[in-house]
Structures are given as structure tokens and as C-alpha cells.
Amino acid sequence: MSAAPAWHVPHWQRLQLALEQERMPHALLLLGPGGLGKRAFAQRWVARLLCHAPQAGEACGECHGCRLRMAGTHPDFYRVELAPNREGKLRSEIVIDQVRTVCEKLTLASQLGGWRIVLIDPADALNAAADNALLKTLEEPPAAALLILLADHPERLPATVRSRCQRVHFQLPARAEAKAWLDAQALPGDSVQALEAAEGNPGLAATYLREGALPRREAVRSELAQLLAQRADALVLAQSWSQDNPAQRLQFAAQWLARELRAQTAGERGPLAAARTLPQLAQWFEQANRARELLRGPLRVDLVLLDFLSLRNA
């Protein structure tokens, strides 16, 4: 197993201490930006709890419990995630039947005599009915059972659910720590530029380097500048963006607009050299973020992009 990132260590130590002192919570909410390893942390903790012979506070990887977990057949570990609907398409929500099924299983005795664990990912995709079903179990948790919720956007969870979970809040590490971790991955490209593009998020920076996304980010900056200078056609750009990672392009667009806003607020020349007022730029920035949300829905990608790129209201 590769070494865990340094920013995981305090969270891991607190959970280890709680386990040793027999004061483990009945529910954990792992929250924070995507890219900081919440899912790897959760899997590592699940492995630790289901292991029959842990070594130095880690799963041994060899016992019966570990072998079942690694095979995906452990009878006391349940996952709740986005599932296909009747048409075979992946749902955008976790529905009530999924939650009821696993919560009922938690009322049964452990088949291997240890912890029973439910991992819900992404928990911020639970719909209202599923939230209510989960709340009943959170209010009356079974013994020796653990619910682990993962959320990149915990604000989408009801306060009643959040308040009944112990939070494990993953935050961006110091830039030097992030760079040291990123450099250790030995990925091609400039780690400093990648961290700047990822706004200090080392996991996201690593993704950018693996995917070669930094040229795409610079292309977005250039295209927005041309659009603002009326030297580019919105329809042509929308069609182009829709064919090449539109969500990421909108993310980069929002970043460049935010930088332009900060620069103009400070009386400096921004990366887009935009001849627009601050309110106009702020409105366009909001449109970029709204477009990113719309991409999660059923609307046509090229039309969402065209609405943003047309500068209709900016």
C-alpha cells in the first residue's frame, strides 16, 4: 500500500484513538473538495475495521476478512451508490429503496462477528426520501454498525443528517505540502502550474497532469479573451467545447473569470484583458457556474455552452 498523504494523518490518528478507546461514532461524514483522497481514506478505514488481524493499525491484507473485502464479497460491508434505472441509465440520485435495503441489513447480526459497515458515496446525491430513510437509522443506530457518508458538496445534505454524523473535514494542505506530494507522484508536466490550475488541490493537480489538461486550460483563456474582444464566434466555440471535456472547460472558464475579477478589483490587468465592467464580469462568472450545474441535467451540452458563451446577459 502506498503511503497516505500527510493531510490524512491527523484524521486517521483521531479515528484510531476513538477505536482504541471504544468510542467510535455510529456515523462519519467525510467531506471536503474532491481530489483530497476522501474515498481512499474511507476504503482504508473500512479495511481496518473489517480486518481480523490488523498490524500497526492497518489492515493485514491476508486474513479471511481482508480476502473477502478485496474480493468484493464481504457479507458485512454494503455500498450505496448511483445505480442504473429501469432503462439502464445511471440515476442522478440515490433513491429511498437503496437506503432502506442497507438499513434493514444493519438490524441483522454480523455474519462474521465484527463491524457492519455501510458506505454511501456520493451522499450528497441522496434524494429527499432517501435522506429521511437514512435519518431514521441515524437517530436509532444499531450497535457495532458504522455509516460512512462521502460528500464533495455536504451543503446538499439536510442539517438533520449532517448533525448526526461526526465530521472528518478534508481541507487543502499547505502549498509546500501539496507540491511535495505531487512531485512524489513523478507525473509529466509542471507541478507548480498544475497546482495553480487546481487552486492548491493536489489530487486535482495530479489529474490535470495525467490528462494533459494544462494546454486545454490555456486554450480556454485564449478563447475567452478572443470572445470578449469580439474576435471569436460563440456558436463555433460551443460546438468545439462540447466535443472536448465541456465540464472541465467550464471549470477553467470560471477560474479565469474569477482571476479577471480579482485583477480588475485591484486595478490591475487581468488574464483576459476584458473591456467589461465588474458587474458584467461577475454575472458572467455566475453564468459559468450555473452552466456547470446544468451539465448535470438532461439539457443538450452544446446549448448550455452556447447560452454561456453568447454573453447574452454579460
MILORO-446366 format. One record per residue: x, y, z of N, C-alpha, C in turn; residue in three letters. Coordinates in steps of 0.05 Angstrom, whole numbers, padded with zeros to 5 digits, always signed. Example, Ala and Ser with C-alpha at 12.3 -4.5 7.8 and 13.67 -1.06 7.14 Angstrom:
2
+00264-00114+00156+00246-00090+00156+00264-00066+00156ALA;+00257-00045+00142+00273-00021+00143+00258+00001+00157SER;
END
This chain:
314
+00017-00024+00000+00000+00000+00000+00018+00025+00000MET;+00012+00044-00017+00027+00068-00019+00022+00085+00006SER;+00041+00102+00013+00039+00118+00037+00015+00138+00034ALA;+00000+00142+00056-00022+00160+00055-00012+00189+00054ALA;-00027+00207+00042-00018+00235+00042-00016+00246+00071PRO;+00002+00265+00074+00006+00276+00101-00019+00288+00113ALA;-00037+00300+00096-00060+00313+00107-00081+00292+00116TRP;-00077+00266+00111-00095+00246+00122-00087+00238+00151HIS;-00062+00243+00158-00052+00232+00184-00068+00241+00208VAL;-00074+00267+00212-00089+00275+00236-00117+00262+00238PRO;-00130+00259+00215-00157+00246+00215-00154+00217+00222HIS;-00135+00204+00211-00130+00175+00217-00124+00171+00246TRP;-00107+00187+00257-00099+00184+00285-00123+00188+00304GLN;-00140+00207+00297-00164+00211+00314-00182+00187+00314ARG;-00186+00176+00290-00204+00152+00288-00191+00128+00302LEU;-00165+00125+00299-00152+00103+00313-00155+00105+00343GLN;-00152+00129+00353-00155+00133+00382-00183+00127+00391LEU;-00203+00136+00375-00231+00131+00382-00236+00101+00382ALA;-00225+00086+00363-00228+00058+00362-00216+00044+00386LEU;-00192+00052+00393-00178+00041+00416-00192+00046+00442GLU;-00205+00069+00444-00219+00076+00469-00248+00068+00468GLN;-00256+00053+00448-00283+00043+00445-00304+00065+00446GLU;-00298+00087+00431-00317+00109+00429-00320+00117+00400ARG;-00321+00097+00383-00326+00102+00355-00354+00113+00350MET;-00357+00134+00334-00383+00144+00327-00399+00123+00310PRO;-00425+00127+00309-00441+00109+00293-00443+00118+00263HIS;-00434+00143+00259-00435+00154+00231-00412+00174+00227ALA;-00399+00172+00204-00378+00190+00196-00387+00204+00171LEU;-00382+00230+00170-00386+00246+00145-00359+00256+00136LEU;-00349+00244+00114-00323+00253+00102-00330+00274+00081LEU;-00321+00298+00086-00328+00320+00069-00304+00336+00061LEU;-00307+00352+00040-00286+00369+00031-00284+00367+00001GLY;-00267+00383-00012-00265+00383-00041-00256+00356-00052PRO;-00266+00350-00076-00257+00326-00089-00227+00328-00095GLY;-00212+00306-00095-00184+00307-00102-00166+00305-00078GLY;-00177+00304-00053-00161+00302-00029-00160+00274-00018LEU;-00171+00255-00032-00168+00227-00024-00188+00217-00003GLY;-00212+00229-00002-00232+00220+00017-00239+00191+00013LYS;-00242+00183-00012-00251+00156-00018-00229+00136-00011ARG;-00205+00142-00017-00183+00124-00009-00181+00122+00021ALA;-00185+00144+00035-00185+00144+00064-00208+00126+00074PHE;-00232+00129+00063-00255+00113+00072-00249+00083+00068ALA;-00238+00076+00044-00233+00048+00039-00211+00037+00058GLN;-00192+00054+00065-00171+00046+00083-00183+00041+00111ARG;-00202+00058+00119-00214+00055+00146-00233+00030+00146TRP;-00247+00026+00125-00264+00002+00123-00247-00023+00125VAL;-00224-00022+00111-00206-00045+00112-00196-00050+00140ALA;-00190-00029+00154-00180-00031+00182-00202-00044+00200ARG;-00226-00035+00197-00247-00045+00215-00255-00074+00209LEU;-00253-00082+00183-00261-00109+00176-00239-00130+00178LEU;-00215-00120+00184-00192-00138+00186-00193-00153+00213CYS;-00186-00179+00212-00186-00196+00236-00159-00195+00251HIS;-00138-00186+00237-00112-00186+00250-00096-00161+00241ALA;-00106-00137+00249-00092-00113+00240-00063-00112+00250PRO;-00046-00099+00234-00018-00097+00241-00010-00067+00241GLN;+00000-00057+00263+00008-00029+00266-00015-00010+00258ALA;-00039-00018+00265-00062-00001+00260-00072-00001+00231GLY;-00063-00020+00215-00071-00023+00187-00082-00051+00182GLU;-00099-00054+00162-00109-00080+00154-00085-00097+00145ALA;-00087-00123+00152-00064-00141+00146-00064-00148+00116CYS;-00088-00149+00104-00090-00156+00076-00089-00186+00071GLY;-00088-00202+00092-00084-00231+00088-00106-00248+00102GLU;-00119-00237+00122-00138-00253+00137-00163-00258+00121CYS;-00181-00274+00133-00206-00281+00119-00223-00256+00113HIS;-00224-00238+00132-00240-00214+00128-00228-00196+00106GLY;-00202-00194+00105-00189-00178+00084-00193-00190+00057CYS;-00190-00217+00055-00194-00230+00029-00222-00227+00019ARG;-00242-00229+00036-00269-00225+00028-00274-00196+00019LEU;-00263-00177+00034-00266-00149+00026-00254-00144-00001ARG;-00229-00153-00005-00215-00148-00030-00229-00162-00054MET;-00243-00183-00048-00258-00197-00069-00285-00184-00074ALA;-00293-00165-00057-00319-00152-00060-00342-00169-00051GLY;-00336-00189-00033-00357-00207-00024-00360-00208+00007THR;-00350-00187+00020-00352-00187+00050-00382-00184+00057HIS;-00393-00202+00073-00421-00201+00079-00430-00179+00098PRO;-00411-00165+00110-00419-00144+00129-00411-00116+00119ASP;-00405-00114+00093-00398-00088+00082-00417-00083+00058PHE;-00430-00060+00059-00450-00053+00039-00444-00025+00028TYR;-00446-00023+00001-00442+00002-00013-00468+00012-00023ARG;-00472+00039-00021-00495+00052-00033-00484+00073-00052VAL;-00490+00071-00078-00480+00089-00097-00501+00093-00119GLU;-00495+00111-00138-00513+00115-00160-00517+00089-00176LEU;-00542+00083-00181-00548+00057-00194-00563+00062-00220ALA;-00563+00042-00238-00579+00045-00263-00609+00045-00257PRO;-00624+00059-00274-00653+00058-00272-00663+00035-00290ASN;-00689+00034-00294-00701+00012-00310-00692+00012-00339ARG;-00684+00036-00349-00675+00038-00376-00645+00032-00379GLU;-00632+00026-00356-00603+00021-00356-00585+00045-00355GLY;-00597+00069-00352-00582+00093-00349-00576+00099-00320LYS;-00553+00110-00314-00545+00116-00287-00562+00138-00276LEU;-00574+00134-00253-00590+00154-00240-00573+00177-00231ARG;-00585+00200-00228-00571+00224-00217-00575+00226-00187SER;-00592+00208-00175-00598+00209-00147-00596+00181-00135GLU;-00591+00180-00109-00593+00155-00094-00621+00155-00082ILE;-00636+00134-00086-00664+00133-00080-00670+00118-00054VAL;-00695+00121-00045-00702+00111-00019-00699+00080-00016ILE;-00706+00065-00037-00704+00036-00035-00675+00027-00030ASP;-00656+00041-00041-00628+00033-00036-00621+00037-00007GLN;-00630+00059+00005-00623+00064+00033-00638+00045+00051VAL;-00664+00040+00046-00679+00022+00063-00667-00006+00063ARG;-00658-00015+00040-00647-00042+00038-00623-00045+00057THR;-00604-00026+00056-00580-00030+00072-00586-00024+00102VAL;-00604-00006+00107-00610+00000+00135-00624-00024+00149CYS;-00640-00039+00133-00651-00063+00144-00630-00084+00150GLU;-00610-00085+00132-00588-00105+00137-00572-00098+00162LYS;-00571-00073+00169-00556-00065+00193-00570-00075+00219LEU;-00596-00081+00217-00610-00091+00241-00605-00120+00246THR;-00592-00134+00227-00586-00162+00229-00558-00166+00243LEU;-00554-00189+00254-00528-00195+00266-00506-00196+00246ALA;-00482-00189+00254-00459-00191+00236-00454-00220+00229SER;-00449-00226+00204-00444-00253+00196-00416-00263+00204GLN;-00397-00244+00207-00370-00252+00215-00364-00243+00243LEU;-00383-00233+00257-00379-00226+00285-00365-00200+00290GLY;-00363-00182+00271-00349-00157+00274-00367-00133+00267GLY;-00354-00113+00255-00369-00089+00247-00387-00095+00223TRP;-00409-00080+00222-00425-00079+00197-00423-00050+00188ARG;-00416-00047+00163-00409-00020+00152-00425-00015+00127ILE;-00436+00010+00125-00448+00019+00101-00433+00044+00091VAL;-00425+00043+00066-00411+00066+00054-00430+00078+00033LEU;-00437+00104+00037-00455+00118+00019-00438+00139+00004ILE;-00437+00135-00023-00420+00153-00039-00432+00156-00067ASP;-00440+00180-00075-00438+00205-00061-00463+00210-00044PRO;-00459+00216-00018-00481+00221+00000-00497+00246-00008ALA;-00484+00265-00021-00498+00289-00029-00516+00285-00053ASP;-00518+00259-00063-00536+00253-00084-00562+00239-00073ALA;-00564+00236-00047-00588+00225-00035-00612+00244-00040LEU;-00634+00232-00050-00657+00250-00053-00672+00253-00026ASN;-00692+00269-00026-00705+00276+00000-00716+00252+00014ALA;-00729+00234-00001-00740+00210+00012-00718+00192+00023ALA;-00696+00190+00009-00673+00174+00018-00661+00186+00043ALA;-00659+00213+00043-00649+00227+00067-00666+00220+00092ASP;-00692+00220+00088-00710+00214+00111-00707+00186+00120ASN;-00703+00167+00102-00700+00139+00109-00673+00136+00124ALA;-00653+00149+00115-00627+00148+00129-00628+00160+00157LEU;-00643+00182+00159-00645+00196+00185-00656+00177+00207LEU;-00674+00160+00200-00686+00142+00220-00664+00124+00232LYS;-00646+00114+00215-00624+00097+00225-00604+00114+00241THR;-00599+00138+00232-00580+00156+00246-00591+00163+00274LEU;-00617+00165+00277-00629+00172+00303-00629+00148+00322GLU;-00631+00124+00311-00630+00099+00328-00610+00080+00316GLU;-00584+00086+00318-00564+00069+00305-00561+00042+00319PRO;-00558+00021+00303-00553-00006+00315-00525-00007+00327PRO;-00521-00026+00345-00494-00029+00357-00475-00041+00337ALA;-00449-00034+00340-00428-00045+00323-00434-00041+00293ALA;-00446-00019+00287-00452-00012+00259-00441+00016+00253ALA;-00431+00020+00229-00420+00046+00222-00430+00054+00194LEU;-00440+00078+00193-00448+00090+00168-00426+00110+00160LEU;-00415+00108+00136-00395+00127+00126-00407+00141+00102ILE;-00410+00168+00104-00421+00184+00082-00398+00200+00070LEU;-00396+00200+00044-00376+00216+00030-00391+00238+00014LEU;-00381+00263+00017-00395+00285+00003-00375+00306-00005ALA;-00374+00312-00031-00359+00335-00041-00374+00361-00036ASP;-00401+00358-00034-00419+00382-00030-00437+00376-00006HIS;-00427+00377+00018-00443+00370+00041-00466+00389+00046PRO;-00465+00413+00034-00487+00432+00038-00513+00421+00025GLU;-00511+00401+00008-00535+00390-00004-00548+00370+00014ARG;-00535+00362+00036-00547+00344+00055-00563+00360+00075LEU;-00586+00350+00085-00601+00364+00105-00585+00368+00131PRO;-00589+00389+00145-00575+00394+00170-00580+00372+00190ALA;-00604+00360+00189-00611+00339+00208-00593+00314+00204THR;-00585+00309+00179-00567+00287+00173-00538+00294+00181VAL;-00530+00318+00173-00502+00326+00179-00497+00327+00210ARG;-00517+00336+00225-00513+00339+00254-00511+00313+00268SER;-00519+00291+00256-00518+00265+00269-00494+00249+00260ARG;-00475+00261+00246-00451+00248+00238-00427+00263+00250CYS;-00406+00248+00256-00381+00260+00263-00366+00268+00237GLN;-00358+00293+00235-00346+00302+00211-00316+00297+00210ARG;-00308+00288+00186-00279+00286+00180-00275+00305+00157VAL;-00265+00329+00163-00264+00350+00143-00237+00351+00130HIS;-00236+00344+00104-00211+00345+00089-00208+00373+00077PHE;-00186+00387+00084-00181+00414+00074-00156+00414+00057GLN;-00153+00435+00041-00130+00437+00024-00105+00439+00041LEU;-00084+00424+00035-00059+00425+00050-00044+00451+00043PRO;-00023+00457+00059-00006+00479+00052+00007+00474+00025ALA;+00012+00496+00010+00022+00493-00017+00047+00477-00019ARG;+00066+00481+00000+00091+00465+00000+00086+00436+00004ALA;+00067+00429+00022+00060+00401+00027+00047+00389+00002GLU;+00030+00404-00011+00016+00395-00035+00036+00390-00057ALA;+00055+00408-00060+00075+00405-00082+00093+00381-00076LYS;+00101+00377-00051+00118+00354-00044+00104+00328-00051ALA;+00078+00326-00045+00063+00302-00052+00061+00299-00082TRP;+00055+00321-00096+00052+00320-00125+00078+00312-00138LEU;+00100+00324-00130+00126+00317-00142+00132+00287-00137ASP;+00123+00276-00115+00129+00248-00109+00114+00229-00128ALA;+00093+00239-00141+00078+00223-00160+00093+00219-00186GLN;+00114+00236-00191+00131+00234-00215+00114+00234-00240ALA;+00096+00254-00242+00079+00257-00266+00092+00276-00285LEU;+00087+00273-00311+00099+00292-00330+00085+00319-00329PRO;+00101+00340-00331+00089+00367-00331+00099+00384-00308GLY;+00090+00408-00307+00099+00428-00287+00080+00426-00263ASP;+00090+00418-00240+00073+00415-00216+00064+00442-00206SER;+00080+00462-00209+00072+00489-00199+00048+00499-00215VAL;+00050+00497-00242+00027+00505-00259+00002+00488-00253GLN;+00006+00463-00249-00016+00445-00244-00030+00453-00217ALA;-00014+00459-00197-00026+00467-00171-00040+00494-00174LEU;-00029+00512-00190-00043+00537-00194-00069+00533-00208GLU;-00070+00515-00228-00095+00509-00242-00115+00496-00224ALA;-00105+00479-00205-00122+00465-00187-00128+00481-00162ALA;-00119+00505-00161-00123+00523-00137-00114+00510-00111GLU;-00090+00496-00113-00078+00485-00090-00087+00456-00083GLY;-00105+00445-00099-00115+00418-00094-00096+00397-00106ASN;-00081+00383-00090-00060+00365-00102-00072+00342-00118PRO;-00094+00330-00109-00106+00309-00125-00116+00318-00152GLY;-00129+00341-00152-00138+00352-00177-00115+00360-00195LEU;-00094+00371-00184-00070+00377-00199-00058+00352-00212ALA;-00058+00330-00197-00048+00305-00208-00065+00296-00232ALA;-00091+00299-00229-00109+00292-00251-00103+00309-00276THR;-00098+00335-00272-00092+00352-00294-00066+00343-00308TYR;-00046+00335-00293-00021+00327-00305-00025+00300-00320LEU;-00039+00281-00308-00044+00256-00321-00059+00259-00347ARG;-00078+00277-00347-00095+00281-00371-00083+00301-00391GLU;-00062+00314-00383-00051+00335-00401-00070+00358-00404GLY;-00083+00366-00382-00104+00387-00384-00094+00415-00384ALA;-00069+00420-00378-00059+00448-00376-00061+00462-00403LEU;-00054+00450-00426-00058+00464-00451-00088+00471-00456PRO;-00106+00454-00447-00135+00460-00451-00142+00484-00434ARG;-00131+00486-00410-00136+00510-00393-00127+00535-00407ARG;-00103+00535-00418-00093+00559-00432-00110+00565-00457GLU;-00119+00544-00471-00136+00549-00494-00162+00562-00486ALA;-00173+00554-00463-00198+00567-00453-00193+00597-00447VAL;-00170+00603-00435-00164+00631-00430-00162+00647-00456ARG;-00148+00636-00476-00145+00650-00501-00172+00654-00515SER;-00188+00633-00514-00214+00634-00528-00233+00654-00515GLU;-00233+00655-00488-00250+00675-00474-00240+00703-00480LEU;-00214+00707-00481-00204+00734-00487-00212+00742-00515ALA;-00211+00723-00534-00219+00729-00562-00249+00735-00563GLN;-00265+00720-00548-00294+00725-00547-00300+00752-00536LEU;-00287+00760-00515-00291+00786-00503-00283+00808-00522LEU;-00263+00803-00538-00254+00823-00558-00269+00821-00584ALA;-00290+00804-00584-00307+00800-00608-00291+00790-00632GLN;-00271+00773-00627-00256+00761-00648-00261+00731-00650ARG;-00282+00721-00636-00288+00693-00637-00319+00690-00639ALA;-00327+00668-00650-00356+00663-00653-00366+00643-00632ASP;-00386+00651-00617-00396+00635-00594-00406+00608-00603ALA;-00420+00607-00626-00430+00581-00636-00408+00561-00642LEU;-00387+00572-00656-00365+00554-00662-00351+00544-00637VAL;-00347+00562-00618-00335+00554-00592-00352+00533-00578LEU;-00378+00538-00577-00396+00519-00563-00394+00491-00575ALA;-00394+00490-00601-00392+00464-00615-00365+00451-00609GLN;-00344+00467-00608-00317+00456-00603-00315+00446-00574SER;-00324+00463-00555-00323+00455-00527-00339+00430-00521TRP;-00362+00428-00534-00380+00405-00528-00367+00378-00535SER;-00346+00379-00552-00333+00354-00561-00308+00348-00545GLN;-00301+00365-00526-00275+00361-00512-00277+00370-00483ASP;-00287+00352-00466-00289+00356-00437-00302+00383-00430ASN;-00328+00386-00437-00341+00411-00432-00342+00419-00402PRO;-00346+00400-00384-00347+00407-00356-00321+00419-00346ALA;-00299+00408-00355-00273+00418-00347-00268+00446-00359GLN;-00276+00449-00384-00273+00475-00397-00289+00497-00382ARG;-00313+00490-00373-00328+00510-00358-00315+00516-00331LEU;-00303+00495-00319-00289+00499-00294-00266+00519-00299GLN;-00251+00514-00320-00228+00532-00326-00239+00560-00332PHE;-00261+00562-00347-00273+00588-00353-00280+00604-00328ALA;-00292+00590-00308-00299+00603-00283-00274+00612-00269ALA;-00253+00596-00269-00228+00604-00257-00217+00630-00269GLN;-00216+00631-00296-00205+00654-00309-00221+00679-00304TRP;-00248+00676-00304-00265+00698-00298-00261+00708-00269LEU;-00257+00689-00251-00252+00697-00223-00226+00713-00221ALA;-00205+00703-00235-00180+00717-00235-00182+00745-00248ARG;-00198+00747-00269-00202+00773-00282-00216+00792-00263GLU;-00235+00782-00248-00250+00799-00228-00231+00809-00207LEU;-00214+00790-00197-00195+00798-00175-00175+00819-00186ARG;-00166+00815-00210-00146+00834-00221-00159+00862-00225ALA;-00182+00863-00237-00195+00889-00241-00203+00902-00215GLN;-00211+00887-00195-00217+00898-00169-00192+00911-00157THR;-00168+00900-00163-00143+00911-00153-00131+00932-00171ALA;-00146+00938-00193-00136+00958-00212-00114+00948-00229GLY;-00112+00922-00234-00091+00910-00250-00102+00899-00276GLU;-00084+00893-00294-00092+00880-00319-00096+00850-00314ARG;-00119+00840-00322-00125+00812-00317-00117+00793-00340GLY;-00120+00767-00336-00111+00748-00357-00129+00749-00382PRO;-00152+00761-00380-00170+00762-00404-00170+00790-00417LEU;-00157+00809-00404-00157+00837-00414-00185+00845-00422ALA;-00204+00841-00405-00232+00844-00412-00241+00873-00410ALA;-00254+00883-00431-00265+00910-00431-00294+00908-00421ALA;-00297+00898-00397-00324+00895-00385-00324+00906-00357ARG;-00347+00915-00348-00349+00925-00320-00348+00902-00301THR;-00342+00908-00276-00342+00887-00255-00368+00873-00253LEU;-00391+00888-00252-00417+00874-00250-00422+00855-00274PRO;-00413+00863-00298-00416+00845-00321-00400+00820-00319GLN;-00375+00823-00310-00357+00800-00306-00368+00782-00284LEU;-00378+00794-00262-00389+00778-00240-00413+00762-00250ALA;-00429+00774-00266-00453+00760-00277-00444+00737-00295GLN;-00424+00741-00311-00414+00720-00329-00402+00697-00313TRP;-00388+00704-00292-00377+00684-00274-00399+00667-00263PHE;-00421+00679-00254-00444+00664-00243-00456+00647-00265GLU;-00457+00657-00290-00467+00641-00312-00450+00616-00316GLN;-00424+00619-00313-00406+00596-00317-00412+00574-00297ALA;-00416+00582-00272-00422+00562-00251-00449+00550-00254ASN;-00468+00567-00263-00495+00556-00268-00494+00536-00292ARG;-00479+00542-00312-00476+00523-00334-00464+00497-00326ALA;-00445+00498-00307-00433+00473-00297-00454+00455-00283ARG;-00472+00468-00268-00494+00453-00256-00513+00442-00276GLU;-00519+00457-00297-00538+00449-00318-00527+00424-00333LEU;-00501+00422-00335-00489+00399-00349-00496+00372-00335LEU;-00503+00374-00309-00510+00350-00294-00538+00340-00302ARG;-00553+00357-00315-00581+00350-00322-00584+00340-00350GLY;-00609+00340-00360-00614+00328-00386-00611+00347-00410PRO;-00604+00372-00405-00602+00391-00427-00579+00385-00446LEU;-00582+00393-00471-00560+00388-00491-00536+00405-00484ARG;-00513+00392-00484-00488+00405-00476-00482+00429-00493VAL;-00485+00427-00520-00478+00449-00537-00496+00473-00532ASP;-00521+00469-00525-00539+00491-00520-00532+00505-00493LEU;-00524+00489-00473-00516+00500-00447-00491+00518-00452VAL;-00472+00507-00467-00447+00522-00473-00453+00548-00489LEU;-00471+00545-00508-00477+00568-00525-00490+00591-00508LEU;-00507+00583-00490-00520+00603-00473-00499+00618-00456ASP;-00479+00603-00447-00458+00616-00431-00440+00633-00450PHE;-00431+00622-00472-00411+00635-00489-00423+00659-00505LEU;-00449+00660-00507-00462+00681-00523-00461+00708-00509SER;-00453+00708-00483-00452+00733-00467-00478+00747-00468LEU;-00500+00732-00467-00526+00743-00471-00533+00765-00451ARG;-00524+00759-00426-00531+00778-00404-00507+00793-00393ASN;-00483+00788-00404-00459+00799-00392-00451+00824-00406ALA;
END
